Structure formats: C-alpha cells, structure tokens
C-alpha cells in the first residue's frame, strides 16, 4: 500500500528514458510528448515500441496546427500533401492527421 504501481513520463528525450529504464524498478507505461508531422519524434517512438511504452502525443500549448516558425511551413490543415491524402481517401484533413498519430 502507498507504493507506485505505474509511472508515466512527459517530455523526456531518448537519453533520459534510457536512464530511467536502467534505474527504475517500475518500467514507464507511457511517454507523453509533442508529436505531429512537422515534429514526428521517430527516435522516441522507436524506443517506446522497443520497450513496450505507450507513445501518447500532445499538442503544444499554442493552436494545435500552427505554422512552425523555424521551418516556415504552412500549418498542417492547409498543407497540400495532407489535403491530397484527405481528398484521395474521402476523409477530412483532421482524420488524416489523427490517423498519422495512430501509426
């Protein structure tokens, strides 16, 4: 009683997760991190899959599909490739982006 049975991590990078895996008695069950097509975090996703850790994406505190200032790219709701995928499959852009996260 009073002992932790499950833990989750938020905004950890690969090195931090590996350190936790080496030292923790309880393996993390979930990593919560910002992830979208402009910031896919594929290395983190791979590490999580290898260790059976759920990868839970979050959106930034700003508008969810805001223009990414460093890249100057369009917001994802208006990116041509996303629009073409949505049209091809007769779904909404939002559905395409949600499906991307469920990869």
MOJOVEN-V859738 format. One record per helix or strand of 2 or more residues. SS is the DSSP state (~ for helix, > for strand). FROM is the first residue (numbers start at 1). TO is the last residue. If there is no record, write none. Layout:
{{SS,FROM,TO} {SS,FROM,TO}}
This chain:
{{>,8,10} {~,14,23} {>,30,34} {~,42,51} {>,54,58} {~,76,78} {~,80,88} {~,93,101}}
